Amino acid sequence: TYGTDGYIHQDSKFEEDMTLIIYLNQSWNPNWGGETVLFHDNEIFKAVLPKFKRLFLFPAAMDHAARGVSRWCPQVRQVLVFKATKQ
């Protein structure tokens, strides 16, 4: 919801681990924000907007953040996250 901002973090310290995000909102306006952003060398190099049923897979050791939503957003940004590790 508006006012809940994400912070840059990693889901794992192991290079082989992966994070999978599934976006659950059935409709999303790009003006609402809420992107998942990936960082490399302290620069954003990929931004993914929430889109219903979109799957986003990336290395869990990569710096990333969920950007906050706009105050105009009437929804809660909903995602399902899976974190996988090689055994």
C-alpha positions in Angstrom: 0.0 0.0 0.0 1.0 3.6 -0.3 3.7 4.6 2.2 5.2 1.1 2.4 8.5 1.4 0.6 10.8 -1.5 -0.2 14.5 -1.4 0.5 17.5 -2.8 -1.4 18.3 -6.3 -0.3 19.3 -9.8 -1.3 17.3 -13.0 -0.6 20.4 -15.2 -0.3 24.1 -14.9 -0.2 24.5 -18.0 -2.4 25.0 -17.3 -6.2 23.1 -20.5 -7.2 19.9 -19.6 -5.3 16.9 -18.2 -7.2 13.9 -16.0 -6.4 10.6 -16.3 -8.3 8.0 -13.6 -8.1 4.4 -14.2 -9.3 2.3 -11.0 -9.6 -1.3 -11.5 -8.5 -3.1 -8.2 -9.1 -5.6 -8.8 -12.0 -5.2 -5.2 -13.2 -2.4 -2.7 -12.7 -1.9 0.8 -14.0 1.8 1.7 -14.6 1.2 5.1 -13.0 0.7 3.2 -9.7 4.5 2.3 -9.5 5.2 -0.9 -7.5 8.0 -2.1 -9.8 10.5 -4.8 -8.8 13.9 -3.3 -9.6 17.2 -5.1 -9.9 20.5 -3.4 -9.3 24.0 -3.9 -10.6 26.9 -1.6 -9.4 24.4 0.6 -7.6 22.4 1.3 -10.8 19.0 0.0 -11.7 19.4 -2.2 -14.7 16.0 -3.9 -14.8 12.5 -2.8 -13.7 9.5 -5.1 -13.8 5.9 -3.8 -13.5 3.3 -5.9 -11.8 1.2 -7.7 -14.4 -1.3 -10.4 -13.6 0.3 -13.9 -13.8 3.7 -12.5 -14.7 6.6 -14.7 -13.5 9.9 -13.0 -12.7 12.9 -15.3 -12.0 16.2 -13.8 -10.9 19.3 -14.8 -8.9 18.5 -14.5 -5.2 21.9 -13.0 -4.4 21.2 -10.0 -6.7 20.4 -6.7 -5.1 16.7 -5.8 -5.6 13.8 -3.9 -4.1 10.1 -3.5 -4.5 9.3 0.1 -5.2 6.5 1.7 -3.3 3.1 2.4 -4.9 1.6 5.8 -5.7 -0.8 7.4 -3.4 -3.3 7.1 -6.3 -3.1 3.3 -6.2 -6.4 1.9 -4.9 -5.1 -1.6 -4.5 -2.6 -3.6 -2.4 0.3 -4.8 -4.5 0.1 -8.6 -4.2 2.8 -11.1 -5.1 3.7 -14.7 -4.3 7.4 -15.3 -3.8 9.3 -18.6 -4.0 12.9 -18.8 -2.9 14.8 -21.8 -4.1 18.1 -23.2 -3.2 20.2 -26.0 -4.8 20.6 -29.0 -2.6 
